[in-house]
Amino acid sequence: MKRTSQSTRDPRDYGYPIADIAVLSAKAVEVTKRLTQLYGELPFSSKDPMSMLVEILLSHRTYDAQTDAAYENLLKHFGSWEAVRDAPTPEVQETIANVNFPEVKAPRIQAVLRQITQERGSLNLDFLCGLPLEESVAWLNRFEGVGPKTTACVLLFSCKRPILPVDAHVARTSIRLGLIGKRVSAETAHTLLQALLPQDARSIYDFHKALLRHGQRICVFERPRCKQCVLTDICDYYKTLTSQAKQ
């Protein structure tokens, strides 16, 4: 079994002065505003929490198009999550063969489905939307393969709960902008970034989607396309580049 809760410590616990928090919060809000204007505001998902959990487990280290295809393949082939749970593992693995690590994801998804059935009697996670947030987080975090990002995705996307998922794109873009430090761990990044945002699901969702799309399109891993970026005037990474160019 894993940890039972996600950190909710205050950013000041990590050495962030109150004045810095105010400045960084203003920057986070401005980043969200500009990028949402650029890319557009997205609706929340229509998937129920159980379906979202399966989708996010499929998505680990996998492109969105592959994830979407594998998700649709599972439902088309098996018809229900109960059938996925009870199917021979090699058959599930073959059905999701287009994602990365299907040999890991197939048995993991089935194990999670079986554990949920044992504990709840059915594959329905709608109850998570009505629990206090910390209880929902703790309940999901117990499952093998379900970490802070997966938990936050399920609760934010399907339940509209105010909790921030931080994937590689969000983390990379946040570091370059100077919202978090370069050595901040993935789990701490969830805590620090969420503390900078208005504590409502819409604001957090907009921030997540904005930085995700920006990280995929402009602030890419290698050779970020800074000349196409609308954030250069508030980006620490760009300021460092221009400063070095002048030397």
VEXMAR-743894 format. One record per residue (C-alpha): residue number from 1; residue in one letter; y, z, x. Coordinates in nm, 4 decimals, decimal comma, always signed. Example, Ala and Ser with C-alpha at 12.3 -4.5 7.8 and 13.67 -1.06 7.14 Angstrom:
{seq=1 type=A north=-0,4500 up=+0,7800 east=+1,2300}
{seq=2 type=S north=-0,1060 up=+0,7140 east=+1,3670}
end
This chain:
{seq=1 type=M north=+0,0000 up=+0,0000 east=+0,0000}
{seq=2 type=K north=+0,3546 up=-0,0639 east=+0,1096}
{seq=3 type=R north=+0,6922 up=+0,1042 east=+0,0885}
{seq=4 type=T north=+0,7887 up=+0,2094 east=-0,2610}
{seq=5 type=S north=+1,1612 up=+0,1512 east=-0,2579}
{seq=6 type=Q north=+1,4258 up=-0,0750 east=-0,1177}
{seq=7 type=S north=+1,7070 up=+0,0770 east=+0,0832}
{seq=8 type=T north=+2,0266 up=+0,1523 east=-0,1036}
{seq=9 type=R north=+2,2117 up=+0,3165 east=+0,1829}
{seq=10 type=D north=+2,5872 up=+0,2828 east=+0,2069}
{seq=11 type=P north=+2,7202 up=+0,0343 east=+0,4693}
{seq=12 type=R north=+2,9034 up=+0,3257 east=+0,6305}
{seq=13 type=D north=+2,5604 up=+0,4579 east=+0,7294}
{seq=14 type=Y north=+2,5414 up=+0,1615 east=+0,9674}
{seq=15 type=G north=+2,8776 up=+0,2265 east=+1,1281}
{seq=16 type=Y north=+3,0994 up=+0,0053 east=+0,9122}
{seq=17 type=P north=+3,4473 up=+0,1631 east=+0,8736}
{seq=18 type=I north=+3,5875 up=+0,1722 east=+0,5210}
{seq=19 type=A north=+3,8720 up=-0,0616 east=+0,6206}
{seq=20 type=D north=+3,6247 up=-0,3186 east=+0,7498}
{seq=21 type=I north=+3,4229 up=-0,2964 east=+0,4301}
{seq=22 type=A north=+3,7321 up=-0,3825 east=+0,2256}
{seq=23 type=V north=+3,8129 up=-0,6823 east=+0,4456}
{seq=24 type=L north=+3,4547 up=-0,8062 east=+0,4445}
{seq=25 type=S north=+3,4273 up=-0,7595 east=+0,0689}
{seq=26 type=A north=+3,7360 up=-0,9738 east=+0,0178}
{seq=27 type=K north=+3,5882 up=-1,2390 east=+0,2471}
{seq=28 type=A north=+3,2543 up=-1,2362 east=+0,0610}
{seq=29 type=V north=+3,4348 up=-1,2858 east=-0,2705}
{seq=30 type=E north=+3,6417 up=-1,5709 east=-0,1255}
{seq=31 type=V north=+3,3324 up=-1,7370 east=+0,0219}
{seq=32 type=T north=+3,1585 up=-1,7188 east=-0,3149}
{seq=33 type=K north=+3,4615 up=-1,8634 east=-0,4921}
{seq=34 type=R north=+3,5045 up=-2,1610 east=-0,2585}
{seq=35 type=L north=+3,1384 up=-2,2533 east=-0,2376}
{seq=36 type=T north=+3,0801 up=-2,2164 east=-0,6111}
{seq=37 type=Q north=+3,3757 up=-2,4476 east=-0,6726}
{seq=38 type=L north=+3,2264 up=-2,6923 east=-0,4233}
{seq=39 type=Y north=+2,8639 up=-2,6897 east=-0,5397}
{seq=40 type=G north=+2,8991 up=-2,5771 east=-0,8999}
{seq=41 type=E north=+2,7778 up=-2,2689 east=-1,0826}
{seq=42 type=L north=+2,4057 up=-2,2627 east=-1,1563}
{seq=43 type=P north=+2,2403 up=-2,1078 east=-1,4642}
{seq=44 type=F north=+1,9921 up=-1,8247 east=-1,4314}
{seq=45 type=S north=+1,6258 up=-1,9210 east=-1,4416}
{seq=46 type=S north=+1,4438 up=-1,9443 east=-1,7728}
{seq=47 type=K north=+1,1169 up=-1,8300 east=-1,6137}
{seq=48 type=D north=+0,9741 up=-1,4914 east=-1,7128}
{seq=49 type=P north=+0,9279 up=-1,2346 east=-1,4318}
{seq=50 type=M north=+0,5527 up=-1,2990 east=-1,3966}
{seq=51 type=S north=+0,6056 up=-1,6720 east=-1,3542}
{seq=52 type=M north=+0,8921 up=-1,6119 east=-1,1147}
{seq=53 type=L north=+0,6764 up=-1,3851 east=-0,9006}
{seq=54 type=V north=+0,4139 up=-1,6576 east=-0,8661}
{seq=55 type=E north=+0,6813 up=-1,9141 east=-0,7822}
{seq=56 type=I north=+0,8381 up=-1,6997 east=-0,5122}
{seq=57 type=L north=+0,5000 up=-1,6194 east=-0,3577}
{seq=58 type=L north=+0,4375 up=-1,9940 east=-0,3397}
{seq=59 type=S north=+0,7785 up=-2,0568 east=-0,1846}
{seq=60 type=H north=+0,7387 up=-1,8565 east=+0,1364}
{seq=61 type=R north=+0,8151 up=-2,0891 east=+0,4300}
{seq=62 type=T north=+0,7956 up=-2,3893 east=+0,1983}
{seq=63 type=Y north=+1,0524 up=-2,6449 east=+0,0817}
{seq=64 type=D north=+1,1714 up=-2,6224 east=-0,2778}
{seq=65 type=A north=+1,0187 up=-2,9570 east=-0,3784}
{seq=66 type=Q north=+0,6775 up=-2,8497 east=-0,2494}
{seq=67 type=T north=+0,7041 up=-2,5154 east=-0,4256}
{seq=68 type=D north=+0,8011 up=-2,6776 east=-0,7558}
{seq=69 type=A north=+0,5096 up=-2,9211 east=-0,7306}
{seq=70 type=A north=+0,2571 up=-2,6474 east=-0,6514}
{seq=71 type=Y north=+0,3826 up=-2,4314 east=-0,9383}
{seq=72 type=E north=+0,3483 up=-2,7201 east=-1,1828}
{seq=73 type=N north=+0,0059 up=-2,8064 east=-1,0423}
{seq=74 type=L north=-0,1187 up=-2,4521 east=-1,1085}
{seq=75 type=L north=-0,0068 up=-2,4532 east=-1,4706}
{seq=76 type=K north=-0,1273 up=-2,8074 east=-1,5332}
{seq=77 type=H north=-0,4676 up=-2,7441 east=-1,3779}
{seq=78 type=F north=-0,5376 up=-2,3903 east=-1,5039}
{seq=79 type=G north=-0,3104 up=-2,3547 east=-1,8053}
{seq=80 type=S north=-0,2298 up=-1,9835 east=-1,7615}
{seq=81 type=W north=-0,1894 up=-1,7141 east=-1,4981}
{seq=82 type=E north=-0,5024 up=-1,5473 east=-1,6368}
{seq=83 type=A north=-0,6997 up=-1,8618 east=-1,5539}
{seq=84 type=V north=-0,5464 up=-1,8718 east=-1,2049}
{seq=85 type=R north=-0,6457 up=-1,5075 east=-1,1589}
{seq=86 type=D north=-1,0083 up=-1,5693 east=-1,2581}
{seq=87 type=A north=-1,0629 up=-1,9072 east=-1,0879}
{seq=88 type=P north=-1,2627 up=-1,9542 east=-0,7678}
{seq=89 type=T north=-1,0231 up=-1,9048 east=-0,4780}
{seq=90 type=P north=-1,1063 up=-2,2412 east=-0,3130}
{seq=91 type=E north=-1,0068 up=-2,4147 east=-0,6364}
{seq=92 type=V north=-0,6706 up=-2,2369 east=-0,6430}
{seq=93 type=Q north=-0,6201 up=-2,3140 east=-0,2758}
{seq=94 type=E north=-0,6888 up=-2,6838 east=-0,3355}
{seq=95 type=T north=-0,4441 up=-2,6895 east=-0,6262}
{seq=96 type=I north=-0,1614 up=-2,5586 east=-0,4072}
{seq=97 type=A north=-0,2631 up=-2,7508 east=-0,0946}
{seq=98 type=N north=+0,0828 up=-2,9084 east=-0,0635}
{seq=99 type=V north=+0,2537 up=-2,5776 east=+0,0256}
{seq=100 type=N north=+0,2425 up=-2,4165 east=+0,3679}
{seq=101 type=F north=-0,0414 up=-2,1664 east=+0,4221}
{seq=102 type=P north=-0,2330 up=-2,2285 east=+0,0958}
{seq=103 type=E north=-0,5308 up=-2,0458 east=+0,2468}
{seq=104 type=V north=-0,3152 up=-1,7303 east=+0,2583}
{seq=105 type=K north=-0,1207 up=-1,7773 east=-0,0634}
{seq=106 type=A north=-0,4146 up=-1,8517 east=-0,2955}
{seq=107 type=P north=-0,6040 up=-1,5241 east=-0,2363}
{seq=108 type=R north=-0,2769 up=-1,3292 east=-0,2183}
{seq=109 type=I north=-0,1559 up=-1,4556 east=-0,5556}
{seq=110 type=Q north=-0,4931 up=-1,3865 east=-0,7127}
{seq=111 type=A north=-0,4996 up=-1,0338 east=-0,5660}
{seq=112 type=V north=-0,1544 up=-0,9601 east=-0,7079}
{seq=113 type=L north=-0,2551 up=-1,0990 east=-1,0488}
{seq=114 type=R north=-0,5683 up=-0,8835 east=-1,0535}
{seq=115 type=Q north=-0,3815 up=-0,5694 east=-0,9506}
{seq=116 type=I north=-0,1185 up=-0,6245 east=-1,2202}
{seq=117 type=T north=-0,3936 up=-0,6727 east=-1,4790}
{seq=118 type=Q north=-0,5678 up=-0,3539 east=-1,3697}
{seq=119 type=E north=-0,2484 up=-0,1514 east=-1,3902}
{seq=120 type=R north=-0,0809 up=-0,3060 east=-1,6931}
{seq=121 type=G north=-0,3674 up=-0,4547 east=-1,8946}
{seq=122 type=S north=-0,2019 up=-0,7978 east=-1,9069}
{seq=123 type=L north=-0,0021 up=-1,0387 east=-1,6959}
{seq=124 type=N north=+0,3360 up=-0,9563 east=-1,8397}
{seq=125 type=L north=+0,6152 up=-0,8168 east=-1,6236}
{seq=126 type=D north=+0,8925 up=-0,8225 east=-1,8829}
{seq=127 type=F north=+0,8977 up=-0,4409 east=-1,8728}
{seq=128 type=L north=+1,0630 up=-0,4621 east=-1,5290}
{seq=129 type=C north=+1,3812 up=-0,5911 east=-1,6912}
{seq=130 type=G north=+1,4235 up=-0,2655 east=-1,8828}
{seq=131 type=L north=+1,3455 up=-0,0112 east=-1,6123}
{seq=132 type=P north=+1,6110 up=+0,1472 east=-1,3916}
{seq=133 type=L north=+1,6642 up=-0,0931 east=-1,1032}
{seq=134 type=E north=+1,5229 up=+0,1364 east=-0,8368}
{seq=135 type=E north=+1,2031 up=+0,1813 east=-1,0378}
{seq=136 type=S north=+1,1608 up=-0,1941 east=-1,0803}
{seq=137 type=V north=+1,2146 up=-0,2462 east=-0,7083}
{seq=138 type=A north=+0,9648 up=+0,0241 east=-0,6171}
{seq=139 type=W north=+0,7048 up=-0,1112 east=-0,8589}
{seq=140 type=L north=+0,7159 up=-0,4639 east=-0,7158}
{seq=141 type=N north=+0,7422 up=-0,3628 east=-0,3513}
{seq=142 type=R north=+0,3955 up=-0,2051 east=-0,3591}
{seq=143 type=F north=+0,2152 up=-0,5392 east=-0,3662}
{seq=144 type=E north=+0,0866 up=-0,7072 east=-0,0530}
{seq=145 type=G north=+0,3092 up=-1,0002 east=+0,0349}
{seq=146 type=V north=+0,5950 up=-0,8838 east=-0,1868}
{seq=147 type=G north=+0,8916 up=-0,7808 east=+0,0268}
{seq=148 type=P north=+1,2622 up=-0,7204 east=-0,0419}
{seq=149 type=K north=+1,3463 up=-1,0904 east=-0,0800}
{seq=150 type=T north=+1,0631 up=-1,1624 east=-0,3249}
{seq=151 type=T north=+1,1405 up=-0,8503 east=-0,5261}
{seq=152 type=A north=+1,5105 up=-0,9319 east=-0,5429}
{seq=153 type=C north=+1,4422 up=-1,2926 east=-0,6474}
{seq=154 type=V north=+1,2229 up=-1,1845 east=-0,9379}
{seq=155 type=L north=+1,4656 up=-0,9211 east=-1,0614}
{seq=156 type=L north=+1,7842 up=-1,1239 east=-1,0141}
{seq=157 type=F north=+1,6613 up=-1,4655 east=-1,1280}
{seq=158 type=S north=+1,4478 up=-1,3603 east=-1,4254}
{seq=159 type=C north=+1,5858 up=-1,0203 east=-1,5262}
{seq=160 type=K north=+1,9506 up=-1,0736 east=-1,4294}
{seq=161 type=R north=+1,9517 up=-0,7458 east=-1,2378}
{seq=162 type=P north=+2,2235 up=-0,6924 east=-0,9725}
{seq=163 type=I north=+2,0132 up=-0,7155 east=-0,6570}
{seq=164 type=L north=+2,0634 up=-0,9659 east=-0,3750}
{seq=165 type=P north=+1,7879 up=-1,1787 east=-0,2178}
{seq=166 type=V north=+1,8577 up=-1,2720 east=+0,1444}
{seq=167 type=D north=+1,6617 up=-1,5658 east=+0,2798}
{seq=168 type=A north=+1,7037 up=-1,7446 east=+0,6135}
{seq=169 type=H north=+1,9898 up=-1,9638 east=+0,4889}
{seq=170 type=V north=+2,1855 up=-1,6742 east=+0,3385}
{seq=171 type=A north=+2,1325 up=-1,4606 east=+0,6491}
{seq=172 type=R north=+2,2289 up=-1,7372 east=+0,8943}
{seq=173 type=T north=+2,5433 up=-1,8323 east=+0,7032}
{seq=174 type=S north=+2,6450 up=-1,4669 east=+0,6575}
{seq=175 type=I north=+2,6076 up=-1,4015 east=+1,0304}
{seq=176 type=R north=+2,8154 up=-1,7055 east=+1,1250}
{seq=177 type=L north=+3,0855 up=-1,6117 east=+0,8776}
{seq=178 type=G north=+3,0929 up=-1,2611 east=+1,0225}
{seq=179 type=L north=+2,9852 up=-1,0781 east=+0,7083}
{seq=180 type=I north=+2,7010 up=-0,9093 east=+0,8975}
{seq=181 type=G north=+2,6193 up=-0,8636 east=+1,2640}
{seq=182 type=K north=+2,3891 up=-1,0890 east=+1,4631}
{seq=183 type=R north=+2,1303 up=-0,8151 east=+1,5194}
{seq=184 type=V north=+2,1071 up=-0,6905 east=+1,1612}
{seq=185 type=S north=+1,7472 up=-0,6844 east=+1,0384}
{seq=186 type=A north=+1,6426 up=-0,8766 east=+0,7287}
{seq=187 type=E north=+1,5999 up=-0,5617 east=+0,5214}
{seq=188 type=T north=+1,9309 up=-0,4134 east=+0,6326}
{seq=189 type=A north=+2,1028 up=-0,7449 east=+0,5551}
{seq=190 type=H north=+2,0051 up=-0,7034 east=+0,1893}
{seq=191 type=T north=+2,1763 up=-0,3650 east=+0,1789}
{seq=192 type=L north=+2,4906 up=-0,4577 east=+0,3711}
{seq=193 type=L north=+2,5622 up=-0,7864 east=+0,1958}
{seq=194 type=Q north=+2,5015 up=-0,6484 east=-0,1513}
{seq=195 type=A north=+2,7422 up=-0,3623 east=-0,0799}
{seq=196 type=L north=+3,0165 up=-0,6187 east=-0,0117}
{seq=197 type=L north=+2,9805 up=-0,7866 east=-0,3513}
{seq=198 type=P north=+3,0866 up=-0,6963 east=-0,7048}
{seq=199 type=Q north=+2,7891 up=-0,5125 east=-0,8544}
{seq=200 type=D north=+2,7095 up=-0,7485 east=-1,1381}
{seq=201 type=A north=+2,4256 up=-0,9997 east=-1,1546}
{seq=202 type=R north=+2,6468 up=-1,3059 east=-1,1991}
{seq=203 type=S north=+2,8529 up=-1,2372 east=-0,8868}
{seq=204 type=I north=+2,5470 up=-1,1628 east=-0,6791}
{seq=205 type=Y north=+2,3636 up=-1,4688 east=-0,8106}
{seq=206 type=D north=+2,6625 up=-1,6939 east=-0,7365}
{seq=207 type=F north=+2,6866 up=-1,5572 east=-0,3814}
{seq=208 type=H north=+2,3164 up=-1,6099 east=-0,3187}
{seq=209 type=K north=+2,3087 up=-1,9652 east=-0,4545}
{seq=210 type=A north=+2,6335 up=-2,0604 east=-0,2842}
{seq=211 type=L north=+2,5221 up=-1,9502 east=+0,0628}
{seq=212 type=L north=+2,1730 up=-2,0887 east=+0,0094}
{seq=213 type=R north=+2,3051 up=-2,4372 east=-0,0668}
{seq=214 type=H north=+2,5650 up=-2,4188 east=+0,2089}
{seq=215 type=G north=+2,2983 up=-2,3193 east=+0,4585}
{seq=216 type=Q north=+2,0815 up=-2,6110 east=+0,3503}
{seq=217 type=R north=+2,3573 up=-2,8735 east=+0,3555}
{seq=218 type=I north=+2,6350 up=-2,7750 east=+0,5957}
{seq=219 type=C north=+2,5676 up=-2,4533 east=+0,7871}
{seq=220 type=V north=+2,2271 up=-2,5773 east=+0,9024}
{seq=221 type=F north=+2,0208 up=-2,4129 east=+1,1743}
{seq=222 type=E north=+2,0892 up=-2,6685 east=+1,4485}
{seq=223 type=R north=+2,4297 up=-2,8307 east=+1,4884}
{seq=224 type=P north=+2,6106 up=-2,6932 east=+1,1840}
{seq=225 type=R north=+2,8409 up=-2,9519 east=+1,0280}
{seq=226 type=C north=+3,1603 up=-2,7545 east=+1,0770}
{seq=227 type=K north=+3,3873 up=-3,0572 east=+1,0282}
{seq=228 type=Q north=+3,2589 up=-3,0816 east=+0,6695}
{seq=229 type=C north=+3,2926 up=-2,7086 east=+0,5985}
{seq=230 type=V north=+3,5466 up=-2,5581 east=+0,3587}
{seq=231 type=L north=+3,5211 up=-2,2167 east=+0,5246}
{seq=232 type=T north=+3,6370 up=-2,2850 east=+0,8801}
{seq=233 type=D north=+3,9563 up=-2,0817 east=+0,8387}
{seq=234 type=I north=+3,7564 up=-1,7659 east=+0,7616}
{seq=235 type=C north=+3,4473 up=-1,8324 east=+0,9757}
{seq=236 type=D north=+3,3918 up=-1,6244 east=+1,2898}
{seq=237 type=Y north=+3,1512 up=-1,8826 east=+1,4328}
{seq=238 type=Y north=+3,4080 up=-2,1628 east=+1,4017}
{seq=239 type=K north=+3,6808 up=-1,9475 east=+1,5545}
{seq=240 type=T north=+3,4537 up=-1,8860 east=+1,8539}
{seq=241 type=L north=+3,3844 up=-2,2579 east=+1,8897}
{seq=242 type=T north=+3,7520 up=-2,3541 east=+1,8825}
{seq=243 type=S north=+3,8398 up=-2,0727 east=+2,1233}
{seq=244 type=Q north=+3,5765 up=-2,1887 east=+2,3709}
{seq=245 type=A north=+3,6973 up=-2,5498 east=+2,3401}
{seq=246 type=K north=+4,0477 up=-2,4452 east=+2,4446}
{seq=247 type=Q north=+3,9269 up=-2,2740 east=+2,7630}
end
